[in-house]
Amino acid sequence: MLYFSEIVNKKVYTVDDIYIGYLEDIIFLVAENPIVTKFVIKDKANQKLIISTDYLKKIDKNLIVEKEFLVSYLEENELYLVKNLLDKQIIDLKGNKIVRVNDVALQDKDRLSIAGVDVGILGIFRRLRIGAENFYKIASFFNIRLASQFLSWADIQPLELIRGNVKLRKKEEKLEKIRPEDLADYLEKTNVINARKFLKILDTEKAAEVIGNLNINYQTALFKHFQIGKAAKLVGFLDPDEAVDVLLTLTKKKRDEVMEKLEPQVKGKIVHLLELSKEPIGALLTTEYLTVGPEDTVRHVFEKIKNETKDFSSLYTVYVVNKENQLTGAVSLHEVLKEDLDMPLYKFMIQNLVVIHLTTPVEIAMKKFLKYHLTSLPVINQDKRMEGIVNFDDITNYVLNRIK
């Protein structure tokens, strides 16, 4: 058995000893038997060559290929190992959890194929080119217990492979055992198209649990693509507070159509909460907030704080907006203080933010504060541009005064 870390960067020669370049990646077929179909080689001109494994003669100190090889290309149902599998999160169907791929094991009998993945510390050591003799020395020094953590291809659900016509093996009974918050955590790191394909694998109740753990921006993006019937089914399983916040971001026409499909009991709760949305969250809005760009450095943040926040009553969070002034992230002052002055914000900012809208009911906004232990919440419009922020103190005073 070979490991990818053992062959990547090996030099590639033809049988007549002509140097071609070095191995950068491999391409494999996404199937029950994931055969390695092609090599990706970086040549002397720093260009990528894709060569079929049919031309491979042997793998030892170097890779040797036939001298009259032809250049190929990526085909349907083929993916790059480095780009689509290595370092990616996968579902360990055997252990019912999400793990990270540290190395990839290759079966070299008959034809090269992917046997499975290494998700343990040994995979990291191998990638770092630490010799076997040193594995145990380092592990002993840091009191790390070394054990092989190998998953066969049959025991994994490769989430990153949800692309085009690539089909996932439907192991619903295994996926059902994974915590919804863990699945939601993963989906927020992928795009909406992939998320929708993945959610189709789950039953409606499980999918709703996962969606309920996503941030409001992601929930909204998903619901805008759902058919009316599908949206209504999912809303029926969502917490009413979360359902209302999602519905309020849809157009009135689509919201009304979804409401018509709901069960009477669920519809009654949501109608009640929608009435609360008439409470003016805008009255609690403050424009005392600071925005910066993702490319700005910590040094630049300090300068902006010094020059633009003299009249602020408080400042705990700095918000990151893109060139279109859309909210893309946030950093706490504590995190800013820990980083080097020349560190750009995009390298450590939080991207999956909890947000509210002008239409968000005060009660739901309050629940978000308490659920996520926040000091402030950004208020955004339909175009993801900031309208302002609401501070926890302000909303607390508002609620208390209303109770009296």
N, C-alpha and C positions, 0 to 999 in steps of 0.2 A: 504494500500500500504506500502511495506517495501522499505528501501534503502539498498544497499549492505553495505554501511559504518556502518549500524546498526547491521548487523549480522556477518561481517567478524571478525575473532578472537574469536567468541563465542566458548565456550567449547562444546564438543560433547560427549554425553553419550548414552549408550544403555538403553532400557526400564527397565532393572534390575540394573541400576545405575552403570554400569561399564564405567570408563573413557576411551575414545578412543584417544582424542587429541583435536585440535581446528581447526575451519574452516579457511582455507587459501585462497581458491578460489572456484569458481563455474564454471561448464561447461554448455554451452547452445548450442542449435541447431540453426544453421544459416538458418533461414527460415522466411516466412512472420509472422509466430507465433513463436518467439524465446523461446521455452520451455527450462527451466532449467532441464537438464537431470541428472547431477551428481554433487556431492560435492567433493572438494579436501580437505582432512584433513591431517594435520601434526600430526603424532602420537608421543607417548612418546619417541620413539627411533629416532625422528627427520626424519622419513621416510614419504613419501607421500602416502596416501591411497585415491583411487578414489572409491566412493560409489554412487550407483544409488539413485536418489531421490525417487525411488519406496519404499525404506526402511525408508523414513522419516515419523515419527509419529507426531511430532509437533515442532514448533519454539516458544520459549518464552525466558526465561532468558538464557536457553541453547538450543542446538539442540538435539532432542531425536530421536534415530533410533532403528529399530528392532534389537534384540540381535543376530539373525542368519543372518546377512548381508553378502553379497559376494563382494569381491573387483573387480572393473571393470577397464576400460581403455578408452582412448580417441578414438572416432570413426570418420569416414568420415563425413564431414559437421558439426562437433562439434568443438567449440573453447573455450579457457579459457577466462573468463571475465577480469581478471586482466591483463593478457598478451596481449590480443587482442582488448580490448575495453577501459578499464579504463585509463585515462590520455592520450588517443590517440586523434589525430585530426580526425574529421568527417566533412562531408559536411551537413550543415543545408539546406535541400532542400526547406524548407519553406521560410527561410531568404536569400537563395542564397549566403551563405558564409561558410568559414571554421571555426569551433569552436573546443573547447577542452572538453572532457568528464571529469567532476569533480566527478560525482557519478552516480550510475545506479539504476533506480527505478524498483522494482520487484512487479509484480501482484501476490497476494497470494490466489486468488479465484480458486477453483477447483484444478488447478495445477500451481505450481510456474513457472512464465515466466517473460521475460524482457518486461516491459511496455514502457520504454523510458530512456532517460538520462538527467541528470542535468548538464547544461553548465554554471551555474551562480555561484556567490560568496557563496550562501547558501550551495552548494555542497561541497565547500572547507571547510566551517565552520563545516559541518557535519563530514567530514573526519578527521578534527582536534579534534573531540570530544568536541567541544564547545557547551555547553548547549543552548537550545532555548532562555533562559532568557538573555544570554550574547550576542546572535546574534546582537540585536539591540543596546546594549551598545557599542559594538566595532564599529558597523557600524556608530553610531551617533558620536563617538569620531573622526573617520577618515572621517566623512562626506560622507559616502558611502550610496547610495540609494539602499535599499534591495528590490529585486523583484524576484519572481520565474522565472527561465529560464529553463523550462522543454520542451524537445522535445520528441514527441512520436516516437516509432520505425518506424512508417510509414513515418515520416518526415526527416529521416536521411539516409545518404549514408555512410555506414561504410567502409572507405577506407582501413583500416588495415585488413579487412576480405577477401581481394583478395588473396586467397590461394587455391592451388589444384583445386578441383572441386566446391569450394564455388562460387556461382553465385551472382553477384550484380544485384539488381533490376535496370533495365535500365530506368532512369529518365532523358533521354537526354535533354528534353526541360528545365529542371531545371539546369542541369550542364552547359548548354550553357550560362547561365546568370552569372556564376562565373568568375571572372577575370582570364585570362590565367596566369598572374604572380603569383597569389595565388595558383593555381593548380600546377604550376611548382615548387613553393616553397615547397609544400608538397611532390611531387614526388621525389625531390632530397634527401628526408629523408627516402625513401623506396628503395627497390632494383629494378634492371632493369626488372626482370621477372614480378613483380607486376605492374611496370609502363607500360609495354607493354599491359598487360591485361586491365588496366584502360583506356589507350589511345584508345583501340578498341571500347569503349563505345561512344567516341566522333566522330563527323564527321571529315573528313580529314582536312578541313580548321581550325577548332577549335583545333584539335590535333597539327597541324603545329604551331599555335600561342603559344600553351603550350610549345612545343619543342623549339621554338625560344627563350623562356625565361629561358631555362635550361642552365647550364654552358657547355662549350665545351666538357668536359670529359663525361658528361652524354649523350649529344647529340651523341657523337661518339659511345658510348656503345650501344645506341638504334639502330643507323643506321647499325651497324655491324650485327644486328639480323634481320633487315627488308629484305623482299624479294625485288627484283629489282623494280618491279612495284610499290610496296608500298613506297619504298624509293623515287622513281621519283615523285610520287604524292605529297609527303610531301615537297620535295625540291622545287617543283613548287610554294608552298605557303610560303616558308621561305624567309626572307630578303636575297637578293643575297650575301651580305657579310657573313652572317651566313652560308648560303648554301655552299659557297666556303670553308670556314674553316672546315666544316664537311666533304665535299668531299675529301679534301686534306689528311684527316686521314684514308681514305679507301684505299684498294689496288688499283693499277692502273687498274686492270681488272674490278673490281666492279665499280670503278668510271666511266670508259668508258661505261659500260653497263647501268648505271643510266643515264648518259648524253644522250645516244641514245634514251631514253624514254621521254626526256623533250620536251616541246613545243618549237618551233624555237625561239620565242622571249625571253623566259627564258634562253634557251641554249646560245643565243648570249651574254647576259649579263654575264653569268657565265664563258663563254670562255674568255671574255675580262678580267675578274677579275683573272682567272687562269693564264693568261699571266703575270699579275702583281706579281704572286707568285714567279717569277724568281728573283725578287728583293731580295738581300742578307740580310735577317733578321739576319743571323749569323754574319754579319759585325758589327752589333750593340750590339752584345752579350758581357756581362761582367761576369767574374767569381768572382766578389766581392760580394759574398752572403754567408750567414751563415746558416748551417743546424744543427738541433738537433733532438732527438728522442721524440716520444709522451710521453714517461714515464719520460723524463728529467724534472727537477724542474726549477722554476724561478731562484733559486740560481745557478744552473748549467748553465743556459743561461747567467747570468751575468759573470760567470767565463770564458765562451767561448768568449764572447764579449771582455773581457779584454785581453785574451791571443791570439785571432786569428784575430782581426780586426784592429790592430794598423795601417796598411797601407791602410785601406779602405778610400775612399774619402767621403762616406756617408753610412748610414745604417738605414733603416726605418722599415724593416720587417725581421723577422726570420722565415725560412721555416722548416717545420716538415716533416721528411722522416721516413719510416718504416725500418725494418731490411733488406729488399730487395732494399733499397735506392730509393723507389718510393715516390713521393710527395703525402702527405696525408693531409697537413694542413699548416696554417701559423698563426703567431701572430705578431701584431704590437708592437713596443717598448712601445707605450703608454699603451697598455693592460698589458704588462709584468710588467711595473712599478706599476700598480694598484693592482697586486696580491701579496699574501703572498709568502715568499721565498721558502716555502716547497710545494707550489701548483704545481702539474704536469701539463704539457702543454695540454694534451689531454682533460682536463676538461674545457678549455676555448678557445682552438684554433678554427679558422675558417676552416671548412672542405670543403665547396663548393667554390672552388677557380676558378677565371677566369685565364685561361692559354692561351699560344700561342705555336706554333710549329715552327721549322726552315722553314717549307713550308708556314707559314702564311704570306700573303702579308703585306707589310709595311702599306698600307692604312688601312687594316682591323685591324692591331695591334693598329694603331693610334686611330681608332674609339672606340676600347675597352678601351683605356686609358681615352678617353673623356666621354664615356658612364658611366663607373664605377668610375670615379674620382680617378684613381690610380696613384701612384708614380713609380711603377715598375710592370713588368709582368714576371712571371716565364716562361721559355721556356722548354718544356718537349719533350721527344721522344715517340715513339710508346709504349714503356714499362713503361711510366709514370715516367721515371727517369729524373732528371733535367739536362739540358744542360748548363744552365746559366740563367741570367735575362737580361731584357732590361729595362733601366730607361727612364722615361718620357722625361727628358732633352735631352738625346741622340737621341731619335727618333724624337723629335721636331726639333732639330738642323739639323738632316738628311733631314727631309721633307722641311724645310725652305731653305736649301742649294740647294736642287733639284729644287725648284720653281724659284730661282734666275737665 
